[in-house]
Structure formats: C-alpha cells, structure tokens
C-alpha cells in the first residue's frame, strides 16, 4: 500500500472521531439528558471509525477521497454553525 493511503485513512479516522465528539457534545447539551444517556448513541456509532479507516485503505483512490471529504465538510459546516 502506498503511504498516502495510510495518511488518508488516518485523516478519515480522526475526522470521524471529531464528528462523534461533536455529536456527543450536542446530545449532552439537551435538557434532561445525562452524560451517560448522551454517550450511548455515539458509543454505538463509534464502530464507523475502524470501518471508515479500512474502507479508505481498500477502496479506489477516488472513493477514498470522497470518504475523507464527506466528514471534512461536515466538520467544517458544524464549526461554522457554532
């Protein structure tokens, strides 16, 4: 595997972790939600991090680029919204 595939997979994993943390923070701020209740959905969805990592490694480069760009755009939109 080329080095850039490993870098792209690592970037995708970091972006997915950031999305999960932002989702947790959003759920935690809801009224009446405890920290444990807010942590449950992102904990279940955390399976997406290793799956996204592996997909970027295995898929063709243009699909890997889409898989990296999707979370990057989502993080940028969430950052601009707050």
FENURTA-V461516 format. One record per backbone hydrogen bond with DSSP energy under -0.5 kcal/mol. CO is the residue of the C=O (numbers start at 1). NH is the residue of the N-H. E is the energy in kcal/mol with one decimal. If there is no record, write none. Layout:
CO|NH|E + CO|NH|E
This chain:
2|5|-0.7 + 2|6|-1.1 + 3|7|-2.0 + 4|8|-2.5 + 5|9|-2.3 + 6|10|-2.2 + 7|11|-2.5 + 8|12|-2.4 + 9|13|-2.2 + 10|14|-2.4 + 11|15|-2.5 + 12|16|-2.2 + 13|17|-2.1 + 14|18|-2.3 + 15|19|-2.3 + 16|20|-2.2 + 17|21|-2.4 + 18|22|-2.5 + 19|23|-2.3 + 20|24|-2.4 + 21|25|-2.4 + 22|26|-2.2 + 23|27|-2.5 + 24|28|-2.4 + 25|29|-1.2 + 27|30|-1.1 + 30|33|-1.5 + 32|34|-0.5 + 34|38|-2.2 + 35|39|-1.6 + 36|40|-1.0 + 37|41|-0.6 + 38|42|-0.6 + 39|43|-1.9 + 40|44|-2.0 + 41|45|-2.2 + 42|46|-0.7 + 44|47|-1.0 + 45|48|-2.1 + 46|49|-1.5 + 46|50|-0.6 + 47|51|-1.4 + 48|52|-2.7 + 49|53|-2.2 + 50|54|-2.4 + 51|55|-2.5 + 52|56|-2.2 + 53|57|-1.5 + 54|58|-2.1 + 55|59|-2.7 + 60|64|-2.3 + 61|65|-2.1 + 62|66|-1.5 + 63|67|-2.2 + 64|68|-1.5 + 65|69|-2.7 + 66|70|-2.4 + 67|71|-0.7 + 68|72|-1.5 + 69|73|-2.6 + 70|74|-2.1 + 71|75|-2.6 + 72|76|-2.1 + 73|77|-2.6 + 74|78|-2.4 + 75|79|-2.2 + 76|80|-2.2 + 77|81|-1.8 + 78|82|-1.0
